[in-house]
Amino acid sequence: NLSNQGGFPMTCIDNEILTGDIVEAYATGKFNHVNMMFGSVTEDCTLFSSLKPLPDEDPMMPCVEMSADTLKKKIQISMTKHMAEECEKVYAVPENKANVIDVAKTLMSDSTNYSYYDAMKAKESHDDENKNYIYHFTHVIPDTEIAMKVNGAFHSGDMGYWFNIFSNTYPRNWSEDDYKLGHRMSSYLTNFVKTGNPNGMDVDGELLP
């Protein structure tokens, strides 16, 4: 039922542990006042779209193709008339291009990242003592050439890097760049767990960028 209303079902409100969604919590100040670190992966936008689905679409299915006409319709039903007009100016859709998923992804990715920034500002309006940190993961996980082109930096693909674990259960050609990124990201994570701040030194005592 939640997915049929548009978007991906996220918060399970049970009126005991969770009495409202995250937007409401940040708007009213009803949340734990602690440091926060949150963010997204580039291809999250194909699953958690800020654009409403059309009546004949399955919002649970990742989107890999989109016509210019479909994108325009989705923009028009997802925004006010003025916002839709401005959006179409900024994210210009080539009329003669069969698949404009790249334009749609840029729009949806920007919207996703802005939603995190917007949530951060709402949180800060009720809690200016604790810090907030945002990340955006764009690294394409090693796979076949076709899979890398289609999947890109896919949802949950960042997990192995946060925990610095590179499994060969599914064969991937891990490179030195992957290992270095895992070393860096796991350092950010452990720093945040220990101090509430992801920045600082890595596990070897080197300054993180």
HUCOR-V565597 format. One line per field, one symbol per residue. ss: DSSP state (2 for helix, 1 for strand, 0 for the rest). psi: psi as a letter, one per 40 degrees, with the letter a starting at -180 (. if undefined). A space follows every 50 residues. Layout:
# HUCOR-V565597
ss = ???
psi = ???
This chain:
# HUCOR-V565597
ss = 00222000000000000000022222220000000111111222220000 00000000000000000222222222220022222222220000000000 22222222222222222222222222000001111110000000222222 20000000222200000000000002222222222222222222200000 100000100
psi = dddeehahhchhheecdheiiddddddeegihgiiihiaiideddedgie hiiideiheehiheihidddddddddeeiiddddddddddghhhdehdhf dddddddddddddddddddddddddegediiihhihhehhhhaidddddd dagiheeeddddefhgiedhhighidddddddddddddddddddeeheib iaeeeihi.
